[in-house]
Amino acid sequence: MKVESLNLVNFRNYENLNIEFDNFLNIFYGKNGSGKTNLIEAIYLLSLTKSFRISNDKTLIRKGNIKAKVRGEIRNKGYLTSYCVSISNDGKTVEIDDQKKDKISDYVSQINVILFNPVDTRLIDEAPEKRRKLLNIEISQLYKEYLVVLANYQRILKQRNFYLRSMYVNGNNDTSYLDIVTKKLVEYGLLIANYRAKFIADINKYISDIYQSIFKSGELKVKYVSSYKNKTESMLLKSYQKNYLKEMEIGKTLLGIHHDDMEFILDNNNLKEWGSEGQRKNAIIAFKLAELNVIYELKKYYPILILDDLFSELDKEKITNILKMLNAEVQTFITTTEVDKVDRKVLKKAKIFKVQDGMIEEDLHE
C-alpha cells in the first residue's frame, strides 16, 4: 500500500499543497513548527478520519477558513483509489472515489497506517485507557466490523450503568431487565475480547525477534489482561450477578472489556514496574513494527509506516537497524529536525523534502 500523492486544502498551516511521494522512503526535515508533523497528521487522518494529536476536528481547519480537505491517491495491489476527508463546522464527510460514505465504519480499515511518535514512548506508563485506545485503533484497521461491535458494547454499557443507578434511586430489586442487558453486554464483550486476544497473539509472533534485531538483547512479549480472558458466557454472567448489589450502589459496571489492559513483559519482568525508560520506549517501537507483519499476514500487503521525530528518541545506529529490517514494500515517512543525523546510505535511498512555514520543496541533498 502506497500514498502516491496528497492534496491538502486549508489544512493546518497548508493553504493548498500538492505533493508526490517515493514508494519506499520519504524524509521531511525542518524546524519545529514548520509543518512536518502536520503533513503526516494529514496522512493519518486520511486513514482513520481523526488526528493523533487532538480530538477537536475543527482545529485542523486553517485559520480564517471554514473547511479543510485532505485527499490522497492510494495504490494497493495495482489499483489506484482516491480517498478524501473533509472537515467543516458542520462536521466531517468521507469519500472513496468521489462517492460519499454515510458511515465512518465503511471507510476506516481501507487505508492502513502504523504511526510512531514521541508521545507513544510514554504509553506503558499511562493509564490502561490509553493502551485500550491503542488496541481499538489498531484492531479497527484490521477488521472493520470491530468498530461496530465496540460501538454496540459502549451503547449497552451506557444503558446498563444508567439502569443500575435508577434501580438504586428507586429501590428497585427486580433484576429481570438487568439480566437481559447484562447478557447482551457479555455477548458483545466476548466478541471484542476475542479480537483483542487474537491481535495480541499475532503481535507476539514477531515482537521479540524485532526487539532483539534492533536492540540486540531481551525477550519481549505482550500480555492481554482481561476479566473476559478464557471465560465462557455462563461463567461471566455468574460473575456479574455476584456484583449486582455492589454495582447498584455505585451505579457502575465493575466487570467488562472496558477495564482491559496490556502488559509488556521483558525477560519475565513487567516493564511498567521494572523497566527503564529506554526499555519501555524500545518495547513500544517493537510493538509498532510487529504490526507491519500482522497486517501483512491478514491483508497480504504492508501498511504505510510513519515515524515522527524518531531521531529524538533513538541514536543513529538503532534507527539504521530499524530501516535495514524494513521490507522494501513498506512505504515509510520520517520527520526530523536535522537531516544530517540520517545515515548517508539511507539518504541515498530516500526522497527528501525541506519543510518551511507551510511550504515544501524537494531537496536533492547531494
Phi, psi and chi 1 to 4 in degrees:
 res  aa     phi    psi   chi1   chi2   chi3   chi4
   1 MET       -  128.4  174.3  169.6  -78.3      -
   2 LYS  -133.9  143.8  -39.5  -77.8 -174.4 -176.0
   3 VAL   -90.2  109.5 -174.0      -      -      -
   4 GLU   -78.2  -40.5  -70.9 -153.6  -13.2      -
   5 SER  -152.8  160.6   63.3      -      -      -
   6 LEU  -139.8  137.9 -167.1   68.2      -      -
   7 ASN  -125.0  123.5  170.8 -122.2      -      -
   8 LEU  -115.3  130.6  -52.3 -178.1      -      -
   9 VAL  -124.3  116.0  178.6      -      -      -
  10 ASN    52.4   41.2  -64.7  -35.9      -      -
  11 PHE  -105.8  119.9  179.5   83.9      -      -
  12 ARG    52.1 -121.2  -69.6  -72.0 -162.4 -179.6
  13 ASN   -97.4   14.9   64.9  -27.1      -      -
  14 TYR  -104.7  120.9  -67.6  102.7      -      -
  15 GLU   -79.0  -50.5 -178.6  178.2    4.0      -
  16 ASN  -157.4  106.4 -164.9  -26.1      -      -
  17 LEU  -123.0  131.1  173.7   70.8      -      -
  18 ASN  -121.9  127.6  -70.9  -72.4      -      -
  19 ILE  -145.7  143.0 -174.1  169.3      -      -
  20 GLU  -114.3  145.7  -64.5 -178.8   -5.5      -
  21 PHE  -116.3  160.9  -58.3  116.1      -      -
  22 ASP   -78.0  150.4 -176.3   76.1      -      -
  23 ASN   -73.1  -17.9  -78.2  -26.0      -      -
  24 PHE  -112.5  -66.9  173.9   50.1      -      -
  25 LEU  -130.5  127.8 -173.6   56.9      -      -
  26 ASN  -127.7  125.1  -60.3  -87.6      -      -
  27 ILE  -118.4  128.3  -61.7  174.7      -      -
  28 PHE  -114.8  124.2  -58.3   91.5      -      -
  29 TYR  -128.1  152.5   75.7   96.0      -      -
  30 GLY   164.5  172.8      -      -      -      -
  31 LYS   -68.1  158.7  -65.0  179.2 -179.1  177.9
  32 ASN   -60.3  136.0  -70.9  -32.0      -      -
  33 GLY    88.9    1.2      -      -      -      -
  34 SER   -80.8  -22.4   59.9      -      -      -
  35 GLY   122.4    8.9      -      -      -      -
  36 LYS   -62.5  -51.3  -56.9 -175.5  -55.1  -63.9
  37 THR   -69.8  -28.8  -59.1      -      -      -
  38 ASN   -60.1  -36.7  -66.8  -13.3      -      -
  39 LEU   -67.2  -47.2 -173.7   71.8      -      -
  40 ILE   -73.1  -26.2   59.7  168.0      -      -
  41 GLU   -61.6  -36.6 -178.6 -178.1   31.8      -
  42 ALA   -65.8  -39.7      -      -      -      -
  43 ILE   -64.7  -41.8  -63.5  171.7      -      -
  44 TYR   -63.7  -43.8 -171.5   88.8      -      -
  45 LEU   -59.9  -40.6  178.1   84.8      -      -
  46 LEU   -60.7  -30.9 -163.5   67.3      -      -
  47 SER   -82.2  -54.3  169.0      -      -      -
  48 LEU  -106.5    0.4  -70.0  159.1      -      -
  49 THR    65.9   12.8   75.1      -      -      -
  50 LYS  -145.2  159.7   60.4  179.3   68.7  175.2
  51 SER   -82.3  154.1  166.6      -      -      -
  52 PHE   -92.7    0.6   61.3   84.8      -      -
  53 ARG  -109.2  -36.7  -61.1  157.5   82.7 -171.5
  54 ILE  -136.9  162.0   50.4   92.4      -      -
  55 SER  -102.7  -18.1   56.5      -      -      -
  56 ASN   -91.5  104.4 -176.8    0.2      -      -
  57 ASP   -57.3  -32.6  -70.1  -24.0      -      -
  58 LYS   -62.7  -25.5  -67.0  178.0 -176.1  177.7
  59 THR   -72.2   -9.1   59.7      -      -      -
  60 LEU   -79.0  -17.1  -61.3  173.1      -      -
  61 ILE   -77.2  129.8  -57.1  173.1      -      -
  62 ARG   -57.5  138.6 -168.9  167.5 -178.0  -96.2
  63 LYS   -54.8  137.0  -72.0 -177.4  179.3 -179.9
  64 GLY    88.0    2.2      -      -      -      -
  65 ASN  -122.3  165.9  -65.7  -85.8      -      -
  66 ILE  -113.8   -3.2   60.5  172.6      -      -
  67 LYS  -153.2  142.1 -174.0  175.9 -177.7  178.7
  68 ALA  -124.1  149.3      -      -      -      -
  69 LYS  -139.1  136.6 -176.8  179.0  -72.1 -171.7
  70 VAL  -124.0  120.6  175.4      -      -      -
  71 ARG  -125.5  136.4  179.6 -178.4  -66.4  -83.9
  72 GLY  -136.9  145.5      -      -      -      -
  73 GLU  -101.7  117.3  -58.1  -66.7  -38.6      -
  74 ILE  -113.4  126.1  -49.3  -65.1      -      -
  75 ARG  -103.8  129.4 -172.7  169.7  -65.9  -80.3
  76 ASN  -146.5  124.4 -168.4   23.8      -      -
  77 LYS    53.6   38.0  -65.2 -178.0  177.3  179.5
  78 GLY    89.4   -8.8      -      -      -      -
  79 TYR  -105.3  139.3  -65.1   96.2      -      -
  80 LEU  -104.2  124.9 -170.2   65.3      -      -
  81 THR  -128.0  139.7  -53.7      -      -      -
  82 SER   -97.3  130.2  174.9      -      -      -
  83 TYR  -122.8  145.4  -65.4   88.0      -      -
  84 CYS  -146.6  134.9 -176.5      -      -      -
  85 VAL  -122.9  124.7  178.3      -      -      -
  86 SER  -117.0  137.6  -61.1      -      -      -
  87 ILE  -125.8  131.0  -61.8  166.0      -      -
  88 SER  -142.9  179.6   70.0      -      -      -
  89 ASN   -65.2  -19.0  -68.3  -29.3      -      -
  90 ASP   -88.2   -5.9  -63.1  -35.5      -      -
  91 GLY   129.8 -154.0      -      -      -      -
  92 LYS  -129.2  139.3  178.7  163.9   51.0 -172.6
  93 THR  -127.8  151.0   60.3      -      -      -
  94 VAL  -129.4  146.3  -65.4      -      -      -
  95 GLU  -137.5  146.6  -61.7  174.3    7.1      -
  96 ILE  -124.8  119.3  -59.0  176.6      -      -
  97 ASP    50.9   47.3  -76.6  -23.6      -      -
  98 ASP    65.3   11.4  -62.1  -39.4      -      -
  99 GLN  -103.3  118.2  -62.6  -64.7  -47.6      -
 100 LYS   -67.8  137.1 -176.8  179.7  176.6 -178.0
 101 LYS  -103.6  126.2  -62.2  -64.9  178.3 -179.3
 102 ASP   -74.3  -27.5  -66.0  -33.1      -      -
 103 LYS  -115.6  132.1  -64.0  179.6 -179.6  177.8
 104 ILE   -59.9  -34.6  -64.8  -66.5      -      -
 105 SER   -64.2  -20.2   58.7      -      -      -
 106 ASP   -81.9  -10.8  -69.7  -25.7      -      -
 107 TYR  -103.8  -48.1  179.9   97.2      -      -
 108 VAL   -61.7  143.9  173.6      -      -      -
 109 SER    92.7   -4.8   82.8      -      -      -
 110 GLN   -76.2  -40.5  -59.6  -71.9  -34.3      -
 111 ILE  -113.9  124.4  -53.3  171.3      -      -
 112 ASN  -103.8  126.5  -59.9  120.7      -      -
 113 VAL  -131.3  133.7  166.7      -      -      -
 114 ILE  -110.9  123.2  -58.2  -58.5      -      -
 115 LEU  -115.8  133.7  165.9   75.8      -      -
 116 PHE  -122.5  128.2  171.8   82.6      -      -
 117 ASN  -140.7  166.4   73.3  -24.4      -      -
 118 PRO   -55.0  -30.6  -30.4   37.5      -      -
 119 VAL   -59.6  -34.0  173.7      -      -      -
 120 ASP   -62.9  -24.4  -66.5  -34.0      -      -
 121 THR   -64.9  -18.4   62.1      -      -      -
 122 ARG   -95.0    3.4  -59.8 -166.8  -66.4  -88.8
 123 LEU   -59.1  -39.8 -171.9   67.3      -      -
 124 ILE   -68.1  -28.9  -68.1  175.5      -      -
 125 ASP   -83.4  -15.1  -62.9  -38.6      -      -
 126 GLU   -75.9  173.9  -63.5  -85.1   10.2      -
 127 ALA   -68.4  156.0      -      -      -      -
 128 PRO   -54.0  -30.8  -27.7   35.5      -      -
 129 GLU   -61.6  -28.7   65.2 -176.2  -86.7      -
 130 LYS   -68.6  -39.4  -61.8  -68.9 -173.5  179.8
 131 ARG   -73.9  -33.1  -67.9 -178.1  -71.8  -81.8
 132 ARG   -64.5  -38.6  -74.6 -164.7  -60.6  -85.8
 133 LYS   -61.3  -42.5 -178.2  179.3  178.8 -179.4
 134 LEU   -60.2  -46.6  172.3   64.8      -      -
 135 LEU   -56.4  -47.1  -84.1  175.9      -      -
 136 ASN   -63.0  -41.8  -68.6  -23.8      -      -
 137 ILE   -64.0  -48.2  -70.7  171.6      -      -
 138 GLU   -71.3  -39.6  -50.9  -55.4   20.4      -
 139 ILE   -70.2  -33.6  -62.4  172.6      -      -
 140 SER   -64.4  -24.9   68.0      -      -      -
 141 GLN   -73.6  -24.9  -67.6 -162.0   68.7      -
 142 LEU   -88.0  -38.9  -70.8  164.5      -      -
 143 TYR  -132.8  109.5  -50.8   98.5      -      -
 144 LYS   -67.0  -25.2   78.1  172.8 -164.0  175.4
 145 GLU   -71.3  -16.8   60.1  -88.7   19.8      -
 146 TYR   -60.9  -42.4  179.5   81.1      -      -
 147 LEU   -60.1  -38.6  -83.1 -179.5      -      -
 148 VAL   -66.1  -47.0  176.9      -      -      -
 149 VAL   -63.7  -41.2  176.9      -      -      -
 150 LEU   -63.3  -42.8 -175.6   63.6      -      -
 151 ALA   -62.7  -39.0      -      -      -      -
 152 ASN   -65.4  -41.9  -74.0  -26.2      -      -
 153 TYR   -61.1  -47.1  179.0   89.6      -      -
 154 GLN   -64.2  -34.8  -69.1  169.1  -21.4      -
 155 ARG   -66.0  -46.6  174.2  175.3   53.6   82.2
 156 ILE   -65.7  -38.9  -64.8  -64.0      -      -
 157 LEU   -60.3  -43.0  177.4   64.1      -      -
 158 LYS   -62.8  -43.8 -172.5  175.9 -179.4  179.9
 159 GLN   -62.2  -42.5  -69.4  176.8    4.0      -
 160 ARG   -65.7  -43.5 -170.5  176.9 -170.9  -84.4
 161 ASN   -63.6  -40.0  -72.5  -17.5      -      -
 162 PHE   -62.5  -42.9  178.7   81.8      -      -
 163 TYR   -68.8  -37.4 -169.8   67.4      -      -
 164 LEU   -59.2  -43.1  -74.8  167.8      -      -
 165 ARG   -66.1  -40.1  -68.5 -168.7  -68.5  -89.4
 166 SER   -68.8  -34.0   67.7      -      -      -
 167 MET   -61.8  -42.7  -71.6  178.8   74.4      -
 168 TYR   -67.9  -45.7 -179.8   76.9      -      -
 169 VAL   -63.5  -40.4  170.6      -      -      -
 170 ASN   -91.5    0.0  -62.9  -37.8      -      -
 171 GLY    63.9   33.4      -      -      -      -
 172 ASN   -90.2  119.4  176.0   14.1      -      -
 173 ASN  -106.0    5.0  -66.0  -42.4      -      -
 174 ASP   -79.7  115.2 -176.5   -0.5      -      -
 175 THR   -97.9   13.4   62.8      -      -      -
 176 SER   -58.4  -49.5  -60.2      -      -      -
 177 TYR   -71.0  -36.6  179.1   70.6      -      -
 178 LEU   -61.6  -37.2 -175.4   59.0      -      -
 179 ASP   -60.8  -42.1  -72.1  -22.3      -      -
 180 ILE   -64.8  -48.0  -65.6  170.5      -      -
 181 VAL   -64.7  -40.3  176.2      -      -      -
 182 THR   -63.2  -41.8  -58.6      -      -      -
 183 LYS   -60.8  -42.7 -172.2  174.0 -172.2  -59.3
 184 LYS   -65.9  -39.9 -175.4   56.7   69.2  174.5
 185 LEU   -60.7  -42.8 -171.8   77.7      -      -
 186 VAL   -65.0  -39.3  168.4      -      -      -
 187 GLU   -60.7  -49.4  -71.4  173.9    2.8      -
 188 TYR   -66.8  -40.4  -72.2  131.1      -      -
 189 GLY   -61.8  -39.7      -      -      -      -
 190 LEU   -65.5  -38.1  -80.8  170.3      -      -
 191 LEU   -61.7  -45.8  -71.2  172.1      -      -
 192 ILE   -65.5  -43.0  -68.1  165.4      -      -
 193 ALA   -60.5  -37.8      -      -      -      -
 194 ASN   -66.3  -42.0  -73.5  -22.8      -      -
 195 TYR   -60.0  -46.4  -83.0  116.7      -      -
 196 ARG   -66.8  -42.9  -70.0  176.3  176.0  176.2
 197 ALA   -62.3  -42.2      -      -      -      -
 198 LYS   -65.3  -43.3 -177.3 -178.2 -174.2  -43.7
 199 PHE   -60.1  -45.8  175.4   73.7      -      -
 200 ILE   -68.6  -37.1  -70.8  174.5      -      -
 201 ALA   -61.8  -40.0      -      -      -      -
 202 ASP   -66.3  -40.2  -70.7  -19.2      -      -
 203 ILE   -58.9  -41.2  -73.0  -70.6      -      -
 204 ASN   -68.6  -13.7  -79.3  -31.8      -      -
 205 LYS   -68.0  -25.6  -66.0  177.5 -173.5  176.7
 206 TYR  -121.9  -25.9  -54.7  102.6      -      -
 207 ILE   -64.8  -37.6 -167.2  169.3      -      -
 208 SER   -69.0  -43.1 -168.5      -      -      -
 209 ASP   -62.3  -39.6  -73.3  -15.2      -      -
 210 ILE   -65.4  -44.6  -70.7  171.4      -      -
 211 TYR   -58.2  -45.6 -170.8   91.3      -      -
 212 GLN   -68.5  -34.6  -69.3  175.7   14.2      -
 213 SER   -65.2  -37.3  -65.2      -      -      -
 214 ILE   -86.5  -44.9  -59.7  169.8      -      -
 215 PHE  -107.1   -1.3  -53.1  109.3      -      -
 216 LYS    68.2   12.1  -54.5  -53.6  178.8 -174.9
 217 SER  -166.1  161.6   66.1      -      -      -
 218 GLY    93.3  142.6      -      -      -      -
 219 GLU  -110.9  114.7 -175.5  174.3  -20.4      -
 220 LEU  -111.1  139.2  178.2   66.7      -      -
 221 LYS  -146.4  163.3   65.8  178.4 -179.5  178.1
 222 VAL  -113.8  134.6 -176.4      -      -      -
 223 LYS  -111.1  130.4 -178.4 -179.6  177.4 -177.9
 224 TYR   -87.8  123.4  177.6   39.5      -      -
 225 VAL  -111.9  115.6 -178.8      -      -      -
 226 SER  -157.6  141.4  176.1      -      -      -
 227 SER   -70.1  -12.8   57.7      -      -      -
 228 TYR   -93.2   -9.5  -85.4   48.3      -      -
 229 LYS   -63.5  127.6 -170.4  176.6  179.2 -179.6
 230 ASN    59.0   29.2  -60.0  -36.4      -      -
 231 LYS  -113.6  146.0  -62.1  -72.9  179.8   61.7
 232 THR   -92.1  168.5   64.3      -      -      -
 233 GLU   -60.7  -43.8 -177.7  177.1  -43.0      -
 234 SER   -65.1  -38.9   60.3      -      -      -
 235 MET   -63.1  -41.9  -68.6  166.4   66.4      -
 236 LEU   -68.6  -41.1  -72.3  166.1      -      -
 237 LEU   -61.1  -39.1  -71.7  172.2      -      -
 238 LYS   -65.0  -39.1  -72.6  177.3 -177.0  177.1
 239 SER   -63.9  -42.0  -63.2      -      -      -
 240 TYR   -63.2  -44.8  -83.6   98.9      -      -
 241 GLN   -62.0  -33.7  -72.4  162.1    0.3      -
 242 LYS   -64.6  -25.5  -72.0  178.4 -176.8  177.4
 243 ASN   -99.0    1.8  -76.3  -45.8      -      -
 244 TYR   -51.0  -51.0  -86.9    1.3      -      -
 245 LEU   -63.9  -43.1  -71.9  177.1      -      -
 246 LYS   -65.8  -40.0 -170.5  173.3 -178.1  179.7
 247 GLU   -64.8  -38.3  -73.1 -176.6  -32.8      -
 248 MET   -64.0  -37.5  -81.4 -173.4  -86.2      -
 249 GLU   -65.8  -39.1  -71.2  177.6    0.9      -
 250 ILE   -98.9   -9.8   64.1  173.7      -      -
 251 GLY    66.7   35.4      -      -      -      -
 252 LYS  -149.0  145.2 -172.5 -177.6  -65.9 -176.1
 253 THR   -80.6  120.9  -60.0      -      -      -
 254 LEU   -85.6  -28.4  -66.1  173.1      -      -
 255 LEU  -109.8  154.8  -62.7  175.9      -      -
 256 GLY   143.5  168.9      -      -      -      -
 257 ILE   -71.3   -9.4   56.5   89.2      -      -
 258 HIS   -75.4    0.2   55.2  -69.5      -      -
 259 HIS  -112.7    6.8  -65.9  -62.8      -      -
 260 ASP   -60.8  159.7  -78.2   -0.3      -      -
 261 ASP  -152.5  168.7 -160.1   -3.2      -      -
 262 MET  -123.2  141.3  -71.0 -171.5  -66.0      -
 263 GLU  -118.1  139.0  -67.6  177.1   -6.8      -
 264 PHE  -102.7  119.0  -70.9   77.9      -      -
 265 ILE  -113.0  117.1  -49.1  -63.4      -      -
 266 LEU  -114.5  119.0 -179.6   65.4      -      -
 267 ASP    50.4   46.0  -65.5  -28.5      -      -
 268 ASN    68.8   12.0  -63.5  -43.5      -      -
 269 ASN  -112.5  133.0  -66.9  -44.5      -      -
 270 ASN   -70.6  117.9 -172.4  -30.0      -      -
 271 LEU   -64.8  -26.2  -76.2  178.1      -      -
 272 LYS   -66.6  -32.5 -173.3  167.1 -172.7  177.7
 273 GLU   -96.4  -34.6  -62.0  171.3   -2.3      -
 274 TRP  -121.9  -10.2  -58.6  102.5      -      -
 275 GLY   -81.9  152.0      -      -      -      -
 276 SER   -77.8  168.0   66.9      -      -      -
 277 GLU   -60.6  -40.7 -178.7 -179.5  -15.5      -
 278 GLY   -64.8  -42.2      -      -      -      -
 279 GLN   -63.8  -40.3  -72.8  172.6  -31.6      -
 280 ARG   -65.3  -43.3  -67.6 -165.0  -70.1  -89.8
 281 LYS   -61.5  -46.2  173.0  176.0   61.6 -177.3
 282 ASN   -63.0  -36.2  -64.2  -13.1      -      -
 283 ALA   -63.7  -40.1      -      -      -      -
 284 ILE   -67.5  -39.5  -63.8  -59.0      -      -
 285 ILE   -60.8  -45.5  -67.4  170.1      -      -
 286 ALA   -63.1  -37.9      -      -      -      -
 287 PHE   -60.1  -47.0  179.3   91.1      -      -
 288 LYS   -63.0  -42.8  -63.5  -81.4 -173.6  173.1
 289 LEU   -69.9  -31.1  -65.2  175.9      -      -
 290 ALA   -63.2  -30.7      -      -      -      -
 291 GLU   -61.9  -30.3  -71.4 -174.4   73.7      -
 292 LEU   -55.4  -45.6  -64.1  174.1      -      -
 293 ASN   -72.6  -35.4  -64.1  -45.8      -      -
 294 VAL   -63.0  -44.3  171.9      -      -      -
 295 ILE   -66.9  -41.8  -70.1  176.6      -      -
 296 TYR   -62.6  -40.5 -176.8   81.2      -      -
 297 GLU   -59.3  -38.6 -176.2  179.6  -43.0      -
 298 LEU   -85.4  -42.6  179.6   69.8      -      -
 299 LYS  -105.4   -8.8  -62.0 -158.2  169.9 -172.6
 300 LYS    65.7   25.8  -53.6  -52.9  176.6 -168.1
 301 TYR  -151.7  156.5   60.4   77.7      -      -
 302 TYR   -88.4  145.8  -74.2  101.6      -      -
 303 PRO   -77.9  175.6   31.9  -36.7      -      -
 304 ILE   -81.7  136.7  -62.2  151.2      -      -
 305 LEU  -111.3  129.0  177.5   62.4      -      -
 306 ILE  -119.3  122.2  -61.9  173.5      -      -
 307 LEU  -117.0   98.2  -56.8  172.3      -      -
 308 ASP   -91.8  116.2 -178.1   24.9      -      -
 309 ASP    57.0   38.8 -158.1   16.4      -      -
 310 LEU   -63.7  -29.2 -170.1   66.0      -      -
 311 PHE   -70.7  -16.4  -67.6   89.2      -      -
 312 SER   -81.0  -12.5   68.0      -      -      -
 313 GLU  -107.8  -27.4  -56.9  -62.5  -32.9      -
 314 LEU  -131.7  156.5  -63.8  176.2      -      -
 315 ASP   -80.5  169.3   58.7   41.9      -      -
 316 LYS   -59.7  -38.4 -176.6 -177.2  -70.0 -171.3
 317 GLU   -62.0  -45.6  179.5 -175.8   -6.5      -
 318 LYS   -68.3  -37.4  -68.4 -174.7  175.4   66.8
 319 ILE   -65.6  -40.0  -67.9  170.1      -      -
 320 THR   -62.3  -39.4  -59.0      -      -      -
 321 ASN   -60.6  -41.0  -70.9  -17.6      -      -
 322 ILE   -63.1  -49.0  -70.6  173.3      -      -
 323 LEU   -66.6  -32.6  -64.4  176.6      -      -
 324 LYS   -66.3  -33.6  -80.7 -179.2  179.7  178.0
 325 MET   -86.2   -6.9   65.6 -179.0  -66.3      -
 326 LEU   -73.1  134.1  -70.9  179.6      -      -
 327 ASN   -65.3  142.0 -171.4  -61.8      -      -
 328 ALA   -61.4  -15.8      -      -      -      -
 329 GLU   -81.5   -8.1  -65.9  179.6   37.9      -
 330 VAL   -87.3  111.9  179.5      -      -      -
 331 GLN   -76.5  125.4 -173.8 -175.5   34.7      -
 332 THR  -122.5  138.2  -55.9      -      -      -
 333 PHE  -118.8  125.7  -65.0   86.8      -      -
 334 ILE  -123.6  135.0  -64.6  175.3      -      -
 335 THR  -113.4  145.4   68.1      -      -      -
 336 THR  -157.3  154.1 -179.4      -      -      -
 337 THR   -85.8  -22.4   53.5      -      -      -
 338 GLU  -131.5  102.1  -61.2  177.4   68.5      -
 339 VAL   -67.0  -23.0   71.8      -      -      -
 340 ASP   -69.5  -11.9  -68.5  -28.0      -      -
 341 LYS   -76.9  -14.3  -74.6 -173.9  176.4 -178.7
 342 VAL   -81.0  136.8 -174.2      -      -      -
 343 ASP   -55.8  137.5 -172.7  -80.5      -      -
 344 ARG   -61.0  -35.9  -77.1 -166.6  165.8  -85.2
 345 LYS   -64.7  -33.7  -68.1  179.7 -179.3  177.5
 346 VAL   -70.3  -43.4  172.1      -      -      -
 347 LEU   -58.0  -36.4  -70.9  175.8      -      -
 348 LYS   -65.0  -24.6  -71.8  179.8  179.4  179.4
 349 LYS   -91.3   -7.0  -61.0  176.7 -177.4  177.3
 350 ALA  -106.0  157.9      -      -      -      -
 351 LYS   -96.5  123.2 -166.5  170.6 -174.5  177.6
 352 ILE  -111.6  134.3  -55.5  166.2      -      -
 353 PHE  -124.5  132.6  -60.5   91.0      -      -
 354 LYS   -93.9  129.1 -177.9  178.7  179.8 -179.2
 355 VAL  -112.7  127.4 -175.2      -      -      -
 356 GLN  -150.7  115.8 -174.1  172.4    1.3      -
 357 ASP    51.7   49.0  -60.7  -32.9      -      -
 358 GLY    75.6   10.2      -      -      -      -
 359 MET  -117.9  139.5  -58.3  -66.9  -69.9      -
 360 ILE  -126.6  133.0  -61.5  179.1      -      -
 361 GLU  -136.6  145.3   60.6  179.5   21.0      -
 362 GLU   -71.4  136.8 -170.9  174.0  -10.4      -
 363 ASP  -114.4  117.4 -174.2  -16.0      -      -
 364 LEU   -71.0  -22.7  -63.0  179.1      -      -
 365 HIS    42.5   70.4 -151.8   81.9      -      -
 366 GLU   -66.6      -  -62.5  -63.9  -25.1      -
